[in-house]
Amino acid sequence: MATVREVVDALTEDLLGADTVPVDAPVCPRPQSYPVRQCLRIVLNEEWRHRLYAERDLAALEARTR
């Protein structure tokens, strides 16, 4: 959480408006530039969804032990 907080606190409109630098390696997806704002939104959404599923699964497991 501390690392995420540091990254988020350091974000500026200029950084969010920038594009990533393509990776010079054979990776998937193909190396290209992406908007930083879009990348951040994807990562945060994925983490949020992961938490929702984890909480749902924990609730189901707890209900079975009662």
All heavy atoms as TSV, in Angstrom:
chain	resi	resn	atom	element	x	y	z
A	1	MET	N	N	0.825	-1.191	0.000
A	1	MET	CA	C	0.000	0.000	0.000
A	1	MET	C	C	0.865	1.249	0.000
A	1	MET	O	O	0.510	2.222	-0.639
A	1	MET	CB	C	-0.933	0.000	1.212
A	1	MET	CG	C	-2.062	-0.988	1.132
A	1	MET	SD	S	-3.218	-0.698	-0.214
A	1	MET	CE	C	-3.959	0.823	0.265
A	2	ALA	N	N	1.972	1.198	0.725
A	2	ALA	CA	C	2.850	2.372	0.792
A	2	ALA	C	C	3.428	2.696	-0.581
A	2	ALA	O	O	3.498	3.873	-0.970
A	2	ALA	CB	C	3.967	2.145	1.800
A	3	THR	N	N	3.812	1.676	-1.318
A	3	THR	CA	C	4.368	1.902	-2.655
A	3	THR	C	C	3.313	2.490	-3.585
A	3	THR	O	O	3.593	3.433	-4.338
A	3	THR	CB	C	4.914	0.583	-3.240
A	3	THR	OG1	O	5.910	0.070	-2.364
A	3	THR	CG2	C	5.496	0.790	-4.621
A	4	VAL	N	N	2.119	1.946	-3.538
A	4	VAL	CA	C	1.034	2.464	-4.367
A	4	VAL	C	C	0.749	3.917	-4.000
A	4	VAL	O	O	0.584	4.767	-4.879
A	4	VAL	CB	C	-0.237	1.604	-4.223
A	4	VAL	CG1	C	-1.422	2.246	-4.920
A	4	VAL	CG2	C	0.011	0.203	-4.753
A	5	ARG	N	N	0.710	4.220	-2.725
A	5	ARG	CA	C	0.456	5.590	-2.277
A	5	ARG	C	C	1.537	6.535	-2.797
A	5	ARG	O	O	1.243	7.624	-3.263
A	5	ARG	CB	C	0.391	5.636	-0.748
A	5	ARG	CG	C	0.287	7.010	-0.131
A	5	ARG	CD	C	-0.931	7.814	-0.507
A	5	ARG	NE	N	-2.145	7.074	-0.318
A	5	ARG	CZ	C	-3.267	7.322	-0.989
A	5	ARG	NH1	N	-3.326	8.286	-1.859
A	5	ARG	NH2	N	-4.332	6.606	-0.786
A	6	GLU	N	N	2.798	6.110	-2.746
A	6	GLU	CA	C	3.894	6.943	-3.247
A	6	GLU	C	C	3.731	7.224	-4.739
A	6	GLU	O	O	3.912	8.359	-5.184
A	6	GLU	CB	C	5.239	6.254	-3.007
A	6	GLU	CG	C	5.707	6.297	-1.576
A	6	GLU	CD	C	7.037	5.575	-1.405
A	6	GLU	OE1	O	7.868	5.621	-2.327
A	6	GLU	OE2	O	7.225	4.964	-0.339
A	7	VAL	N	N	3.390	6.202	-5.493
A	7	VAL	CA	C	3.218	6.371	-6.938
A	7	VAL	C	C	2.054	7.305	-7.229
A	7	VAL	O	O	2.168	8.239	-8.026
A	7	VAL	CB	C	3.010	5.003	-7.631
A	7	VAL	CG1	C	2.592	5.177	-9.077
A	7	VAL	CG2	C	4.275	4.167	-7.534
A	8	VAL	N	N	0.929	7.078	-6.585
A	8	VAL	CA	C	-0.256	7.905	-6.824
A	8	VAL	C	C	-0.002	9.352	-6.388
A	8	VAL	O	O	-0.369	10.293	-7.103
A	8	VAL	CB	C	-1.491	7.316	-6.112
A	8	VAL	CG1	C	-2.663	8.280	-6.154
A	8	VAL	CG2	C	-1.867	5.983	-6.737
A	9	ASP	N	N	0.646	9.532	-5.259
A	9	ASP	CA	C	0.932	10.890	-4.786
A	9	ASP	C	C	1.876	11.644	-5.717
A	9	ASP	O	O	1.821	12.867	-5.799
A	9	ASP	CB	C	1.532	10.853	-3.381
A	9	ASP	CG	C	0.499	10.542	-2.311
A	9	ASP	OD1	O	-0.719	10.606	-2.619
A	9	ASP	OD2	O	0.901	10.220	-1.172
A	10	ALA	N	N	2.731	10.912	-6.430
A	10	ALA	CA	C	3.699	11.561	-7.323
A	10	ALA	C	C	3.122	11.866	-8.703
A	10	ALA	O	O	3.765	12.546	-9.503
A	10	ALA	CB	C	4.936	10.677	-7.466
A	11	LEU	N	N	1.916	11.394	-8.980
A	11	LEU	CA	C	1.331	11.616	-10.299
A	11	LEU	C	C	0.974	13.082	-10.501
A	11	LEU	O	O	0.464	13.744	-9.607
A	11	LEU	CB	C	0.083	10.766	-10.482
A	11	LEU	CG	C	0.310	9.276	-10.600
A	11	LEU	CD1	C	-1.026	8.546	-10.613
A	11	LEU	CD2	C	1.113	8.943	-11.844
A	12	THR	N	N	1.238	13.541	-11.695
A	12	THR	CA	C	0.858	14.899	-12.091
A	12	THR	C	C	0.055	14.788	-13.384
A	12	THR	O	O	0.032	13.736	-14.030
A	12	THR	CB	C	2.103	15.772	-12.351
A	12	THR	OG1	O	2.824	15.221	-13.465
A	12	THR	CG2	C	2.995	15.847	-11.119
A	13	GLU	N	N	-0.600	15.858	-13.764
A	13	GLU	CA	C	-1.344	15.866	-15.027
A	13	GLU	C	C	-0.410	15.589	-16.201
A	13	GLU	O	O	-0.784	14.900	-17.150
A	13	GLU	CB	C	-2.082	17.189	-15.223
A	13	GLU	CG	C	-3.349	17.298	-14.404
A	13	GLU	CD	C	-4.370	16.225	-14.753
A	13	GLU	OE1	O	-4.576	15.907	-15.944
A	13	GLU	OE2	O	-4.974	15.682	-13.815
A	14	ASP	N	N	0.819	16.114	-16.129
A	14	ASP	CA	C	1.784	15.867	-17.204
A	14	ASP	C	C	2.120	14.380	-17.308
A	14	ASP	O	O	2.189	13.825	-18.406
A	14	ASP	CB	C	3.065	16.676	-16.994
A	14	ASP	CG	C	2.861	18.164	-17.243
A	14	ASP	OD1	O	1.873	18.527	-17.926
A	14	ASP	OD2	O	3.684	18.950	-16.758
A	15	LEU	N	N	2.357	13.738	-16.164
A	15	LEU	CA	C	2.666	12.303	-16.176
A	15	LEU	C	C	1.473	11.485	-16.665
A	15	LEU	O	O	1.624	10.552	-17.450
A	15	LEU	CB	C	3.070	11.829	-14.788
A	15	LEU	CG	C	4.458	12.229	-14.306
A	15	LEU	CD1	C	4.640	11.839	-12.846
A	15	LEU	CD2	C	5.526	11.581	-15.156
A	16	LEU	N	N	0.276	11.830	-16.206
A	16	LEU	CA	C	-0.920	11.108	-16.634
A	16	LEU	C	C	-1.212	11.321	-18.112
A	16	LEU	O	O	-1.782	10.464	-18.770
A	16	LEU	CB	C	-2.126	11.530	-15.799
A	16	LEU	CG	C	-2.149	11.018	-14.371
A	16	LEU	CD1	C	-3.279	11.677	-13.598
A	16	LEU	CD2	C	-2.277	9.511	-14.326
A	17	GLY	N	N	-0.812	12.454	-18.637
A	17	GLY	CA	C	-1.048	12.765	-20.043
A	17	GLY	C	C	0.019	12.215	-20.972
A	17	GLY	O	O	-0.127	12.279	-22.190
A	18	ALA	N	N	1.068	11.635	-20.406
A	18	ALA	CA	C	2.169	11.111	-21.212
A	18	ALA	C	C	1.836	9.721	-21.746
A	18	ALA	O	O	0.832	9.114	-21.374
A	18	ALA	CB	C	3.441	11.058	-20.370
A	19	ASP	N	N	2.696	9.243	-22.622
A	19	ASP	CA	C	2.584	7.892	-23.145
A	19	ASP	C	C	3.777	7.074	-22.659
A	19	ASP	O	O	4.844	7.620	-22.375
A	19	ASP	CB	C	2.575	7.904	-24.673
A	19	ASP	CG	C	1.288	8.489	-25.234
A	19	ASP	OD1	O	0.246	8.395	-24.558
A	19	ASP	OD2	O	1.324	9.037	-26.346
A	20	THR	N	N	3.574	5.764	-22.572
A	20	THR	CA	C	4.661	4.880	-22.164
A	20	THR	C	C	5.684	4.759	-23.292
A	20	THR	O	O	5.385	5.062	-24.448
A	20	THR	CB	C	4.139	3.476	-21.822
A	20	THR	OG1	O	3.544	2.910	-22.998
A	20	THR	CG2	C	3.132	3.517	-20.688
A	21	VAL	N	N	6.867	4.285	-22.929
A	21	VAL	CA	C	7.914	4.025	-23.915
A	21	VAL	C	C	7.813	2.556	-24.304
A	21	VAL	O	O	7.807	1.683	-23.423
A	21	VAL	CB	C	9.306	4.336	-23.325
A	21	VAL	CG1	C	10.388	3.985	-24.321
A	21	VAL	CG2	C	9.386	5.793	-22.897
A	22	PRO	N	N	7.717	2.254	-25.602
A	22	PRO	CA	C	7.604	0.846	-25.998
A	22	PRO	C	C	8.809	0.026	-25.527
A	22	PRO	O	O	9.933	0.509	-25.509
A	22	PRO	CB	C	7.572	0.907	-27.529
A	22	PRO	CG	C	7.141	2.295	-27.846
A	22	PRO	CD	C	7.670	3.165	-26.740
A	23	VAL	N	N	8.527	-1.206	-25.150
A	23	VAL	CA	C	9.568	-2.122	-24.704
A	23	VAL	C	C	10.254	-2.690	-25.943
A	23	VAL	O	O	9.597	-3.097	-26.901
A	23	VAL	CB	C	8.948	-3.269	-23.867
A	23	VAL	CG1	C	9.990	-4.289	-23.480
A	23	VAL	CG2	C	8.252	-2.701	-22.659
A	24	ASP	N	N	11.580	-2.739	-25.916
A	24	ASP	CA	C	12.330	-3.278	-27.045
A	24	ASP	C	C	12.614	-4.755	-26.807
A	24	ASP	O	O	13.738	-5.169	-26.516
A	24	ASP	CB	C	13.635	-2.498	-27.230
A	24	ASP	CG	C	14.362	-2.901	-28.503
A	24	ASP	OD1	O	13.705	-3.424	-29.422
A	24	ASP	OD2	O	15.591	-2.713	-28.558
A	25	ALA	N	N	11.539	-5.558	-26.867
A	25	ALA	CA	C	11.660	-6.994	-26.635
A	25	ALA	C	C	10.451	-7.691	-27.249
A	25	ALA	O	O	9.397	-7.075	-27.419
A	25	ALA	CB	C	11.719	-7.273	-25.140
A	26	PRO	N	N	10.606	-8.964	-27.590
A	26	PRO	CA	C	9.469	-9.710	-28.145
A	26	PRO	C	C	8.476	-10.070	-27.032
A	26	PRO	O	O	8.667	-11.042	-26.318
A	26	PRO	CB	C	10.116	-10.955	-28.746
A	26	PRO	CG	C	11.370	-11.133	-27.962
A	26	PRO	CD	C	11.821	-9.748	-27.547
A	27	VAL	N	N	7.491	-9.247	-26.864
A	27	VAL	CA	C	6.502	-9.451	-25.800
A	27	VAL	C	C	5.102	-9.392	-26.385
A	27	VAL	O	O	4.902	-9.018	-27.538
A	27	VAL	CB	C	6.643	-8.387	-24.684
A	27	VAL	CG1	C	7.964	-8.516	-23.976
A	27	VAL	CG2	C	6.468	-6.998	-25.247
A	28	CYS	N	N	4.139	-9.751	-25.581
A	28	CYS	CA	C	2.742	-9.674	-25.981
A	28	CYS	C	C	2.036	-8.776	-24.980
A	28	CYS	O	O	2.151	-9.003	-23.784
A	28	CYS	CB	C	2.119	-11.057	-25.982
A	28	CYS	SG	S	0.427	-11.076	-26.559
A	29	PRO	N	N	1.338	-7.753	-25.343
A	29	PRO	CA	C	1.079	-7.359	-26.727
A	29	PRO	C	C	2.312	-6.769	-27.386
A	29	PRO	O	O	3.311	-6.518	-26.724
A	29	PRO	CB	C	-0.022	-6.308	-26.578
A	29	PRO	CG	C	0.187	-5.721	-25.238
A	29	PRO	CD	C	0.730	-6.834	-24.385
A	30	ARG	N	N	2.202	-6.541	-28.684
A	30	ARG	CA	C	3.333	-5.983	-29.429
A	30	ARG	C	C	3.801	-4.691	-28.780
A	30	ARG	O	O	2.983	-3.926	-28.250
A	30	ARG	CB	C	2.938	-5.699	-30.870
A	30	ARG	CG	C	2.745	-6.938	-31.703
A	30	ARG	CD	C	2.324	-6.540	-33.067
A	30	ARG	NE	N	1.186	-5.621	-32.899
A	30	ARG	CZ	C	0.494	-5.092	-33.872
A	30	ARG	NH1	N	0.795	-5.345	-35.086
A	30	ARG	NH2	N	-0.512	-4.296	-33.638
A	31	PRO	N	N	5.107	-4.438	-28.843
A	31	PRO	CA	C	5.644	-3.198	-28.269
A	31	PRO	C	C	5.046	-1.974	-28.959
A	31	PRO	O	O	5.114	-1.849	-30.179
A	31	PRO	CB	C	7.140	-3.291	-28.540
A	31	PRO	CG	C	7.412	-4.739	-28.739
A	31	PRO	CD	C	6.171	-5.303	-29.348
A	32	GLN	N	N	4.396	-1.163	-28.192
A	32	GLN	CA	C	3.889	0.113	-28.684
A	32	GLN	C	C	3.685	1.029	-27.490
A	32	GLN	O	O	3.802	0.619	-26.344
A	32	GLN	CB	C	2.601	-0.063	-29.475
A	32	GLN	CG	C	1.409	-0.551	-28.660
A	32	GLN	CD	C	0.178	-0.757	-29.519
A	32	GLN	OE1	O	0.262	-1.364	-30.582
A	32	GLN	NE2	N	-0.942	-0.240	-29.080
A	33	SER	N	N	3.381	2.263	-27.766
A	33	SER	CA	C	3.182	3.253	-26.719
A	33	SER	C	C	1.724	3.243	-26.276
A	33	SER	O	O	0.818	3.108	-27.106
A	33	SER	CB	C	3.567	4.632	-27.269
A	33	SER	OG	O	3.490	5.583	-26.260
A	34	TYR	N	N	1.518	3.373	-24.972
A	34	TYR	CA	C	0.163	3.412	-24.400
A	34	TYR	C	C	0.032	4.653	-23.522
A	34	TYR	O	O	0.994	5.060	-22.874
A	34	TYR	CB	C	-0.107	2.172	-23.541
A	34	TYR	CG	C	-0.079	0.885	-24.314
A	34	TYR	CD1	C	1.084	0.122	-24.395
A	34	TYR	CD2	C	-1.205	0.432	-24.972
A	34	TYR	CE1	C	1.112	-1.059	-25.106
A	34	TYR	CE2	C	-1.195	-0.752	-25.683
A	34	TYR	CZ	C	-0.025	-1.493	-25.752
A	34	TYR	OH	O	0.000	-2.661	-26.458
A	35	PRO	N	N	-1.172	5.224	-23.437
A	35	PRO	CA	C	-1.378	6.360	-22.532
A	35	PRO	C	C	-1.211	5.912	-21.067
A	35	PRO	O	O	-1.782	4.905	-20.656
A	35	PRO	CB	C	-2.818	6.789	-22.795
A	35	PRO	CG	C	-3.184	6.182	-24.111
A	35	PRO	CD	C	-2.367	4.947	-24.245
A	36	VAL	N	N	-0.423	6.647	-20.313
A	36	VAL	CA	C	-0.194	6.321	-18.901
A	36	VAL	C	C	-1.514	6.291	-18.142
A	36	VAL	O	O	-1.755	5.402	-17.328
A	36	VAL	CB	C	0.795	7.320	-18.262
A	36	VAL	CG1	C	0.876	7.115	-16.760
A	36	VAL	CG2	C	2.166	7.187	-18.909
A	37	ARG	N	N	-2.382	7.238	-18.399
A	37	ARG	CA	C	-3.682	7.296	-17.711
A	37	ARG	C	C	-4.468	6.003	-17.934
A	37	ARG	O	O	-5.050	5.451	-17.015
A	37	ARG	CB	C	-4.477	8.506	-18.217
A	37	ARG	CG	C	-5.754	8.781	-17.461
A	37	ARG	CD	C	-6.495	9.994	-18.019
A	37	ARG	NE	N	-5.678	11.168	-18.156
A	37	ARG	CZ	C	-5.516	12.108	-17.227
A	37	ARG	NH1	N	-6.150	12.003	-16.080
A	37	ARG	NH2	N	-4.757	13.162	-17.446
A	38	GLN	N	N	-4.457	5.496	-19.151
A	38	GLN	CA	C	-5.173	4.258	-19.464
A	38	GLN	C	C	-4.532	3.073	-18.748
A	38	GLN	O	O	-5.237	2.222	-18.200
A	38	GLN	CB	C	-5.170	4.014	-20.972
A	38	GLN	CG	C	-5.875	2.740	-21.376
A	38	GLN	CD	C	-5.793	2.488	-22.877
A	38	GLN	OE1	O	-5.104	3.194	-23.610
A	38	GLN	NE2	N	-6.493	1.484	-23.327
A	39	CYS	N	N	-3.217	2.999	-18.727
A	39	CYS	CA	C	-2.521	1.908	-18.037
A	39	CYS	C	C	-2.857	1.908	-16.553
A	39	CYS	O	O	-3.144	0.860	-15.971
A	39	CYS	CB	C	-1.013	2.034	-18.228
A	39	CYS	SG	S	-0.466	1.822	-19.938
A	40	LEU	N	N	-2.823	3.075	-15.948
A	40	LEU	CA	C	-3.133	3.184	-14.523
A	40	LEU	C	C	-4.575	2.769	-14.250
A	40	LEU	O	O	-4.856	2.026	-13.305
A	40	LEU	CB	C	-2.883	4.612	-14.034
A	40	LEU	CG	C	-3.128	4.855	-12.561
A	40	LEU	CD1	C	-2.199	4.002	-11.710
A	40	LEU	CD2	C	-2.948	6.323	-12.233
A	41	ARG	N	N	-5.485	3.192	-15.095
A	41	ARG	CA	C	-6.896	2.834	-14.937
A	41	ARG	C	C	-7.079	1.317	-15.025
A	41	ARG	O	O	-7.818	0.717	-14.230
A	41	ARG	CB	C	-7.734	3.531	-16.007
A	41	ARG	CG	C	-9.222	3.390	-15.791
A	41	ARG	CD	C	-10.028	4.196	-16.805
A	41	ARG	NE	N	-9.792	5.618	-16.592
A	41	ARG	CZ	C	-9.466	6.476	-17.567
A	41	ARG	NH1	N	-9.343	6.063	-18.800
A	41	ARG	NH2	N	-9.283	7.746	-17.294
A	42	ILE	N	N	-6.386	0.670	-15.945
A	42	ILE	CA	C	-6.492	-0.783	-16.098
A	42	ILE	C	C	-5.967	-1.498	-14.857
A	42	ILE	O	O	-6.611	-2.407	-14.330
A	42	ILE	CB	C	-5.742	-1.243	-17.364
A	42	ILE	CG1	C	-6.506	-0.791	-18.605
A	42	ILE	CG2	C	-5.540	-2.757	-17.368
A	42	ILE	CD1	C	-5.730	-0.938	-19.902
A	43	VAL	N	N	-4.805	-1.086	-14.374
A	43	VAL	CA	C	-4.217	-1.729	-13.198
A	43	VAL	C	C	-5.111	-1.554	-11.974
A	43	VAL	O	O	-5.379	-2.519	-11.244
A	43	VAL	CB	C	-2.800	-1.174	-12.926
A	43	VAL	CG1	C	-2.284	-1.646	-11.575
A	43	VAL	CG2	C	-1.847	-1.574	-14.031
A	44	LEU	N	N	-5.601	-0.343	-11.758
A	44	LEU	CA	C	-6.456	-0.104	-10.600
A	44	LEU	C	C	-7.764	-0.883	-10.698
A	44	LEU	O	O	-8.247	-1.442	-9.709
A	44	LEU	CB	C	-6.727	1.389	-10.434
A	44	LEU	CG	C	-5.517	2.230	-10.040
A	44	LEU	CD1	C	-5.876	3.711	-10.049
A	44	LEU	CD2	C	-4.956	1.813	-8.702
A	45	ASN	N	N	-8.341	-0.949	-11.894
A	45	ASN	CA	C	-9.583	-1.703	-12.080
A	45	ASN	C	C	-9.356	-3.192	-11.828
A	45	ASN	O	O	-10.171	-3.854	-11.171
A	45	ASN	CB	C	-10.136	-1.485	-13.490
A	45	ASN	CG	C	-11.507	-2.100	-13.660
A	45	ASN	OD1	O	-12.388	-1.931	-12.831
A	45	ASN	ND2	N	-11.678	-2.831	-14.744
A	46	GLU	N	N	-8.254	-3.732	-12.338
A	46	GLU	CA	C	-7.945	-5.143	-12.110
A	46	GLU	C	C	-7.773	-5.443	-10.624
A	46	GLU	O	O	-8.252	-6.464	-10.127
A	46	GLU	CB	C	-6.677	-5.542	-12.872
A	46	GLU	CG	C	-6.867	-5.620	-14.369
A	46	GLU	CD	C	-7.771	-6.753	-14.796
A	46	GLU	OE1	O	-7.707	-7.836	-14.187
A	46	GLU	OE2	O	-8.552	-6.550	-15.742
A	47	GLU	N	N	-7.072	-4.571	-9.921
A	47	GLU	CA	C	-6.875	-4.783	-8.476
A	47	GLU	C	C	-8.201	-4.687	-7.723
A	47	GLU	O	O	-8.449	-5.450	-6.790
A	47	GLU	CB	C	-5.859	-3.774	-7.934
A	47	GLU	CG	C	-4.446	-4.060	-8.375
A	47	GLU	CD	C	-3.966	-5.437	-7.947
A	47	GLU	OE1	O	-4.176	-5.833	-6.783
A	47	GLU	OE2	O	-3.379	-6.134	-8.790
A	48	TRP	N	N	-9.048	-3.740	-8.115
A	48	TRP	CA	C	-10.357	-3.585	-7.478
A	48	TRP	C	C	-11.194	-4.847	-7.674
A	48	TRP	O	O	-11.796	-5.372	-6.735
A	48	TRP	CB	C	-11.074	-2.367	-8.048
A	48	TRP	CG	C	-12.398	-2.138	-7.412
A	48	TRP	CD1	C	-13.609	-2.526	-7.884
A	48	TRP	CD2	C	-12.638	-1.494	-6.161
A	48	TRP	NE1	N	-14.602	-2.143	-7.008
A	48	TRP	CE2	C	-14.030	-1.509	-5.944
A	48	TRP	CE3	C	-11.818	-0.901	-5.216
A	48	TRP	CZ2	C	-14.605	-0.957	-4.817
A	48	TRP	CZ3	C	-12.416	-0.347	-4.093
A	48	TRP	CH2	C	-13.786	-0.372	-3.907
A	49	ARG	N	N	-11.224	-5.346	-8.916
A	49	ARG	CA	C	-11.999	-6.563	-9.209
A	49	ARG	C	C	-11.443	-7.755	-8.444
A	49	ARG	O	O	-12.201	-8.581	-7.934
A	49	ARG	CB	C	-12.003	-6.854	-10.710
A	49	ARG	CG	C	-12.755	-5.837	-11.513
A	49	ARG	CD	C	-14.204	-5.935	-11.220
A	49	ARG	NE	N	-14.943	-4.950	-11.992
A	49	ARG	CZ	C	-16.230	-4.762	-11.882
A	49	ARG	NH1	N	-16.929	-5.485	-11.038
A	49	ARG	NH2	N	-16.831	-3.849	-12.587
A	50	HIS	N	N	-10.133	-7.862	-8.369
A	50	HIS	CA	C	-9.510	-8.950	-7.624
A	50	HIS	C	C	-9.955	-8.909	-6.164
A	50	HIS	O	O	-10.298	-9.943	-5.581
A	50	HIS	CB	C	-7.984	-8.846	-7.713
A	50	HIS	CG	C	-7.275	-9.849	-6.867
A	50	HIS	ND1	N	-7.180	-11.181	-7.204
A	50	HIS	CD2	C	-6.641	-9.718	-5.685
A	50	HIS	CE1	C	-6.519	-11.814	-6.271
A	50	HIS	NE2	N	-6.178	-10.963	-5.328
A	51	ARG	N	N	-9.989	-7.722	-5.593
A	51	ARG	CA	C	-10.417	-7.601	-4.195
A	51	ARG	C	C	-11.880	-8.012	-4.030
A	51	ARG	O	O	-12.230	-8.710	-3.076
A	51	ARG	CB	C	-10.205	-6.171	-3.703
A	51	ARG	CG	C	-10.664	-6.007	-2.282
A	51	ARG	CD	C	-10.503	-4.610	-1.785
A	51	ARG	NE	N	-11.123	-4.499	-0.489
A	51	ARG	CZ	C	-10.638	-3.779	0.500
A	51	ARG	NH1	N	-9.528	-3.112	0.338
A	51	ARG	NH2	N	-11.269	-3.723	1.651
A	52	LEU	N	N	-12.732	-7.577	-4.961
A	52	LEU	CA	C	-14.148	-7.948	-4.882
A	52	LEU	C	C	-14.315	-9.466	-4.923
A	52	LEU	O	O	-15.095	-10.039	-4.152
A	52	LEU	CB	C	-14.936	-7.303	-6.017
A	52	LEU	CG	C	-15.115	-5.788	-5.952
A	52	LEU	CD1	C	-15.875	-5.298	-7.183
A	52	LEU	CD2	C	-15.833	-5.373	-4.685
A	53	TYR	N	N	-13.602	-10.124	-5.825
A	53	TYR	CA	C	-13.697	-11.581	-5.903
A	53	TYR	C	C	-13.155	-12.238	-4.644
A	53	TYR	O	O	-13.721	-13.208	-4.144
A	53	TYR	CB	C	-12.957	-12.111	-7.138
A	53	TYR	CG	C	-13.683	-11.833	-8.434
A	53	TYR	CD1	C	-13.052	-11.170	-9.473
A	53	TYR	CD2	C	-14.996	-12.242	-8.621
A	53	TYR	CE1	C	-13.715	-10.916	-10.666
A	53	TYR	CE2	C	-15.668	-11.993	-9.803
A	53	TYR	CZ	C	-15.015	-11.332	-10.830
A	53	TYR	OH	O	-15.671	-11.083	-11.995
A	54	ALA	N	N	-12.051	-11.731	-4.131
A	54	ALA	CA	C	-11.470	-12.301	-2.911
A	54	ALA	C	C	-12.441	-12.164	-1.741
A	54	ALA	O	O	-12.635	-13.115	-0.977
A	54	ALA	CB	C	-10.145	-11.628	-2.591
A	55	GLU	N	N	-13.060	-10.988	-1.607
A	55	GLU	CA	C	-14.016	-10.790	-0.514
A	55	GLU	C	C	-15.231	-11.698	-0.688
A	55	GLU	O	O	-15.732	-12.268	0.272
A	55	GLU	CB	C	-14.435	-9.327	-0.446
A	55	GLU	CG	C	-13.329	-8.422	0.060
A	55	GLU	CD	C	-13.686	-6.953	-0.005
A	55	GLU	OE1	O	-14.756	-6.604	-0.561
A	55	GLU	OE2	O	-12.891	-6.145	0.489
A	56	ARG	N	N	-15.694	-11.850	-1.914
A	56	ARG	CA	C	-16.830	-12.739	-2.175
A	56	ARG	C	C	-16.477	-14.174	-1.811
A	56	ARG	O	O	-17.250	-14.872	-1.152
A	56	ARG	CB	C	-17.210	-12.654	-3.654
A	56	ARG	CG	C	-18.370	-13.585	-4.029
A	56	ARG	CD	C	-18.375	-13.966	-5.465
A	56	ARG	NE	N	-17.169	-14.738	-5.771
A	56	ARG	CZ	C	-16.750	-15.007	-7.007
A	56	ARG	NH1	N	-17.412	-14.555	-8.039
A	56	ARG	NH2	N	-15.668	-15.727	-7.214
A	57	ASP	N	N	-15.292	-14.608	-2.239
A	57	ASP	CA	C	-14.874	-15.980	-1.960
A	57	ASP	C	C	-14.654	-16.207	-0.473
A	57	ASP	O	O	-14.998	-17.265	0.055
A	57	ASP	CB	C	-13.613	-16.316	-2.747
A	57	ASP	CG	C	-13.862	-16.345	-4.257
A	57	ASP	OD1	O	-15.048	-16.369	-4.664
A	57	ASP	OD2	O	-12.879	-16.334	-5.010
A	58	LEU	N	N	-14.087	-15.247	0.219
A	58	LEU	CA	C	-13.906	-15.377	1.664
A	58	LEU	C	C	-15.244	-15.463	2.380
A	58	LEU	O	O	-15.410	-16.251	3.305
A	58	LEU	CB	C	-13.079	-14.215	2.213
A	58	LEU	CG	C	-11.592	-14.257	1.890
A	58	LEU	CD1	C	-10.917	-12.965	2.342
A	58	LEU	CD2	C	-10.932	-15.456	2.547
A	59	ALA	N	N	-16.198	-14.658	1.946
A	59	ALA	CA	C	-17.531	-14.703	2.559
A	59	ALA	C	C	-18.171	-16.071	2.339
A	59	ALA	O	O	-18.796	-16.625	3.248
A	59	ALA	CB	C	-18.416	-13.598	1.984
A	60	ALA	N	N	-17.999	-16.637	1.149
A	60	ALA	CA	C	-18.561	-17.962	0.865
A	60	ALA	C	C	-17.885	-19.024	1.727
A	60	ALA	O	O	-18.551	-19.927	2.250
A	60	ALA	CB	C	-18.396	-18.289	-0.615
A	61	LEU	N	N	-16.581	-18.935	1.882
A	61	LEU	CA	C	-15.861	-19.897	2.719
A	61	LEU	C	C	-16.274	-19.777	4.183
A	61	LEU	O	O	-16.459	-20.781	4.874
A	61	LEU	CB	C	-14.349	-19.705	2.584
A	61	LEU	CG	C	-13.753	-20.114	1.243
A	61	LEU	CD1	C	-12.291	-19.664	1.164
A	61	LEU	CD2	C	-13.871	-21.612	1.047
A	62	GLU	N	N	-16.428	-18.547	4.656
A	62	GLU	CA	C	-16.845	-18.349	6.040
A	62	GLU	C	C	-18.257	-18.886	6.264
A	62	GLU	O	O	-18.545	-19.456	7.312
A	62	GLU	CB	C	-16.772	-16.864	6.412
A	62	GLU	CG	C	-15.361	-16.346	6.577
A	62	GLU	CD	C	-15.318	-14.845	6.825
A	62	GLU	OE1	O	-16.348	-14.158	6.640
A	62	GLU	OE2	O	-14.232	-14.375	7.185
A	63	ALA	N	N	-19.131	-18.721	5.300
A	63	ALA	CA	C	-20.510	-19.202	5.421
A	63	ALA	C	C	-20.547	-20.726	5.517
A	63	ALA	O	O	-21.390	-21.292	6.203
A	63	ALA	CB	C	-21.342	-18.734	4.252
A	64	ARG	N	N	-19.613	-21.399	4.858
A	64	ARG	CA	C	-19.577	-22.867	4.886
A	64	ARG	C	C	-19.087	-23.407	6.223
A	64	ARG	O	O	-19.389	-24.534	6.579
A	64	ARG	CB	C	-18.684	-23.408	3.771
A	64	ARG	CG	C	-19.334	-23.333	2.416
A	64	ARG	CD	C	-18.640	-24.216	1.437
A	64	ARG	NE	N	-17.298	-23.729	1.150
A	64	ARG	CZ	C	-16.479	-24.287	0.286
A	64	ARG	NH1	N	-16.842	-25.360	-0.371
A	64	ARG	NH2	N	-15.286	-23.783	0.077
A	65	THR	N	N	-18.341	-22.608	6.960
A	65	THR	CA	C	-17.779	-23.086	8.236
A	65	THR	C	C	-18.730	-22.824	9.393
A	65	THR	O	O	-18.441	-23.195	10.523
A	65	THR	CB	C	-16.417	-22.427	8.516
A	65	THR	OG1	O	-16.584	-21.010	8.609
A	65	THR	CG2	C	-15.419	-22.782	7.452
A	66	ARG	N	N	-19.842	-22.214	9.154
A	66	ARG	CA	C	-20.800	-21.914	10.231
A	66	ARG	C	C	-21.761	-23.024	10.444
A	66	ARG	O	O	-22.116	-23.844	9.775
A	66	ARG	CB	C	-21.566	-20.612	9.931
A	66	ARG	CG	C	-20.666	-19.429	10.013
A	66	ARG	CD	C	-21.435	-18.190	9.769
A	66	ARG	NE	N	-20.476	-17.093	9.648
A	66	ARG	CZ	C	-20.762	-15.922	9.205
A	66	ARG	NH1	N	-21.971	-15.629	8.835
A	66	ARG	NH2	N	-19.867	-14.990	9.124
